[in-house]
Amino acid sequence: MNLSYFIAKRISFKQTGGFTGTVHRIAVVSVAIGIAVSIISFMILGGFQNQISDRVFAFTGHYQVMRFMAGNAFEESPTSTKAEFYQNYREIPEVRHLQVFAHKPGLLKGDEEVEGVLMKGVGSDFDSVSFSPYLIKGRFIHFDDSAASNEIILSSKIANKLLLDVGDRVTMYFVQEPPRFRRFEIVGIYQTYLENFDDKVLLGDIQTIRNLNGWTDDQVGGFEIFVHGDEPSPDLAELLDERLDYDLKLIPVMDKYVEIFDWLLLLNNNVYIFLGLILFVAAFNMVSILFILIMERTQMIGILKSVGAKNKQIRQVFVWNGIRIIGKGLLFGNAIGLAFGWIQDQFKVIPLDPESYYMAFVPIYWNWMAFLWINLLVLIVTTTVLYLPAMVISNIQPIRAIRFD
């Protein structure tokens, strides 16, 4: 067995009591708290990013394809499902799903109130599986191949404003010349907590918009593209753009809702700054604690030097001691952080205000690679700084050290 490691084990807090044992325990607790807080921070950050991103992508896809048009109108110029891109999109392996859509603004009239809304027309190819977690009441629209469905899905926010519920029938007046209206039945209510959707968007049959606009059965407002994985790769946009017809343009959803994704990036920066502060505190604590241990073991250092031990061997004693402290801190810190994550993930014990945080509880995301990197970073940084106080051992004189009290 390595002599330095053997001595380090003998002077660890399991083998000693009093002040030395207390110092060791404080060191373990400080490392454990730092690693636990770091893991919890990354769990919550990842949870927020994934929850918000998933809600946006479930509603709009990762990319939207539309015709070039002047201005920023609510309605799109029609394109066709006979377009070369739509016919050949399955040749792109990164594309998981593609669906059609169209928008049309109007006024939705309840029994007592009127609300300006934007109907999003979808078809039978709509990815209802991705959307289903946000459908809090009722069911999805049933599409009829022979006629436009009169079923719609409202957000809970619009339904509450107009005092509507599943099963109610409403009238929607569409903005066009001449004005036209349709009667609809509410079959479902969704809730994303995102103002971009909940404040104004309702889902209906795209065939209704075709009929109102005088479009043919192959005409749509655009296409929504879903890709494999959580986020599209940087090179995919260029590949898709090359496949588009000359009159179509590609819009990344992350650019369309830039305010949401910029906010998520700001959360990233906050967590990285927080991790840096934790690393600094943990490193400072380890340096301070090792200085204390060296001061308390000055006589032992003098005795070891007097019997021929080299400075390097003695330094290794305290470095090994520090590594043992760090190891125990990492073990307990990971246990605390992962236990917190599991409890919150399973039982949702910490609620949130949906109006402020876009969700009803603190979300958790299990990013095992991030946890591994946090542990490695803390281990490397704190182990490296252990050599700073250990350098003091070279200046200790055996005779003075043995007489030190």
N, C-alpha and C positions, 0 to 999 in steps of 0.2 A: 504493500500500500504506500502511496505517496506520503512522505513524512509531513509536508505542509498541510495536506488535506486531513491527515490523522489528528494533528494538533488542533486544526480548525474545528473538527467535530467535538474535540474534548472541551473547547471553550465556548461552544454554542450554548444557547439559552436553555437547552434541555439539561446540560451538564452543570450549569451554574445558577446561582440565585442572586437575590439582592439587586443591586443597581445594574449589573451587566445583563441579567435576565430581563429587567424592565426595558433597557435600551434596545435589546434585540426585539422584544415584542412591539415596541413603538415603531421600529423600522419595518417590521412585517406588516403592521396595520397600515402604515403610510403607503407602502407599495400596493397593498391589496385595495385600498380605497381608490388610489389613482387608476389602477387597471380596471377596476369594476366600473368606475365612472366613465372611463374611455369607451369600454365595450357598450355600456348602456347608451351613451351618446350616439355611437355609430348605429346601434340598433334602431333608435328612435329616428335619427336622420334618414337612414335607409327606408324606414317605414313610411315617413312622410313623403319622401321622393317617389317611392313606388306607388303608394296609394293615390297621390295626386296625378302622377303620370298615367297610371292605369285608367283613371276616370276620364281623363282627356282623350286618351287613345281609344278607349272603348266607345266613346261617343263620336269620334271623328276619324279614326284610323291614324296611322303614322304619317301618311302623306295624302294630299288631295290633288286631284288632276281636274282642271277646268279649262274652258276656252279663254283666250285673251279677251279682255273687255275693258272699256274705259270707265273710270270712276270706281266707286266702292259700294255698289248697290247691293241690297239684300238678295236680289234674285240673280241667277246665273244665266248667261247665254247658253242655249241648248247645244249639246254635243251628242254624238250618236254611239250606241253600243256596237255599231258596225265599224268604228274606228279601228285602225290596225293595232293600236296599243291594247285595246280591250280584248281583241280577238287572240292576241299572242302573249298576254301577261303571264300565263302559266309556264312559259319558257324561262322565266326568271326565278331561280330556286329560292332566293331570299324572300320572295313574296308569298305570304301564307294565305291571304284572302283578299278579294277585291269586291266592292259593293257599290251600287249606284245610289245617287242622292239628288235632291233638288230642294230649294228653299222658296218660300213665298210668304210675304208679310200679310198681316191682317189684324182684325179686332175680334177678340173672343168675348162673347156676351153671356154672362151668367144671369141669374134671376134679378140681381140688383146692381151689379157692377159690370164694367167693360174694361178689358185689359188688352194692350197692344202686345202681340205675340208674333213669333216666326215659326211657321210650320216647316218642319224638316220632313220631306217626303222620302220614304225608304221603300224597298221592295222585299220580296221573299228571300233575297240573298243577304239581307242585313244580318250581321253577326250578333244574334240575340243571346248567344251563350256568354260572350264577353260583357254584354249589357245587363244580363240577368241579376248580378249582385246589387244593382242599383234600382231594380224594380221592386219597390217596397210594398206594393199593393196591386192586386189584380193580376192580369196576364198580358202577354204580348199580342200584337195585332194579328188577326187571321186575314190572310190575303186571298182574294178571289181572282182567278185567272180571267174570268169573263167580264168583270166590272170592278169599279173602284170601291174599296172597302170604306165604310163610313165610321170606322173605329179609330180612335186616337188615344195617345198616352200623354198625360200632363205631368208637369213637375209638381211636387207637393207645395211649392211656394205659390204657383199660379192657382192651384186648386184651393188653397186656403184663402187667397185673396178674393176669389170668386165664389167661395162657399160651395165648392163642387166636390163630388166624390165618385168612386167607381159606380157605374150604372146610370149616372146622370146623362142627360142629353143637352147639348149646347149648340149654339149657332155661331159660326165664324164668318165674318164679312171680310172679303179679300180686297186688297188695294189694287185696283185696275180700272180701266175704262171699257165698258161701263162696270160699276161695282157689282160683284156677285157674292152669293153666300151659299153655305152648305151647312146641313145639320149633321152633327157627329154624336157618337156615343162614346163616353169615356170608359175604356176597358182596363186601364192601368195607370198607376202613379209612380213616378220615379223620383229619386233624390240623389244628387251628387254632391251637394253643398257648394258647388262652384257657381258663382254668380253668372258667369258667361253662358251657362246652359239653363240653370234653374229659373233665372229671372224672365226668360223670354221664349225658350224653345219647347215646342211640343212635337211629338212624332205622329205622322200620319202616312197614308198610302201615297206613293209617288204618282200613282195613276190619277189621283185627284188633281194634282198639279198639272199633269199632262193635259187633262180635260180642260182645266181653266185656261191654260196658256195656248191651247190649240196645237199641242205637240203630237207627233206620231208616236207609236208604241216603242220605237227604238231610241227616242230622244230622252236625254236626262240632263240634269244640271252639272254633273261631274261624277268622278269616281273617287272612292276612298280606298287607300291601300294599307293593308295590315302586313307587317313583316314578322319574321320569326325572331324570338328573343324579346327582351324588355325594351331595347332602344335600337333604332336603325344604325347600321354602320356608316361611317362618314363617306365611304366610297359609293354607297348605294344610290344616293341622290343623283350623282353623275351618271351612273348606269341607267337609271330610270329616265333621266332627261334625254339620253341618247335614243331611247326607244319610243319617245312620244311623237305623235303626229305634229306636223308643222304648226297647226293652229291651237295646240294645247300647251299648257304651262303646268309645272310641278310646284306645289306649295308645301314645304315641310310644316307639319302642325306645330312643331316647336317654335317656328318663326311666326306663325299665325297667332299663337297665344304666348308671345314672348314674355309678357309680364309675369305669367305663372312660372315659367321655367327659369327666368332670371331670379325670381324669388327663391327658387329651390337651389340655385347656384350660390346665392348669398348664404343660405343655411350651411352649405358645404364649407365656405370660408370660415364661418363662426366655429364650426366643430374642429377644423384644423388648427385654428388659433388656440382653442381650448385644449386640444391635445398637446400643443407646444408648451403651454403653461404647466400642464400636468407633468410632462417630461422634465421641465426645469425644476419643479418642486421636488419630484422624486429624486433627481440627480443631486440637488442641494441637500436633501435629507440624508442620502446615502453618504455623501462626503462628510457631513457633520457627525453622523453616527460613527463612521469609521475613525474620525479624529478622536472622538470620545473613547472608543474602544482601545485605540493605540495609547492614549494617555493613561487609561486604567491599567493597561498591560505593559507599561514601561519597564517594570522590574523583570517581567518574563522575557521581554526583548533583550535586556541586558544579560540575563542568564544564558539565553540561547546563543548570543554573540560570544559570550565568554567560553562556551564549550565548542566553538568552531562553526556555528551556523552562519551562512552567508546572508547578506542583505536580501538577495533575491528570494531565498527560501523563506525568510521571515515575512517579506512582503506578500508572498504567496499565501501564507497563513491567513492574513487579514483579507486578501482578495477572495480566497475560498470561503471565508466566513461571510463576506458580503454577498457572494453568489448564492450561498445557502439561504441567506435572508431574502434575497430577491426571488429565489425559486419558491420559497414558502409564500411570499406575498403574491406572486403570480398565480399560484395554485388557489389560494383563498379568494383572490380578486376575481379570477375567472368563474369560480363556483358562485360567488355572490352575483356577478353580472349576468351569467347565464340563467341562474335561478330566477332573478328578477324578470328577465326576458320571457321565460317560459310561463311564469305566473301571469304576467300582463297579456301575453299572447293567448292564453287559454281562458282567462277569467275576466279580462278587460276591467281591472280594478281601478284604473286611473282614468276618469272621464275627462272630456274636453268640451268647450263651448263650440258647437259646429259653426256658429256665425263668425267666429274669429279664426278658427283653425281648420275649417272645411271638413272636419270629421268629429265623430262623437266620442272617441277614445284615443289614447296614446297608441299609435301603431308600432309594430315590431317587425323588423326584417332580419332574417338570419343570413348574414354575409360571413360565412366561415373564413373566407380568404382574408377579409378585413380584420377579423379577430386574430388570425395567425400573424398578420403583419404588425398589429398593435403589440402583441406579446414579444415578437422579435425586436421591434423598435425599442420598447422599454428595456428588454434584457440587454441589448447591445449598448444603449446609451448609459444605463446605470452601471453596467459592468466596466465600461471604459473609464468612467469617472472615478471608479474605485482606486485606480492606480495613482491618482493625484495625492490623496492623503497618505497612501502607502509609501510615497517617496520620502516622507519625513523620517522613516525608519533608518535611512542611510546616514542621517546626521546624529543619531543617538549613540553616545559613548557608553560602552559596557559598564565602566566603573561608576560613572554618574547615574546610570540607569538602575544599577543594583541598589544604590543608596537612595534612589528616588522614593519619596513618600508623599 
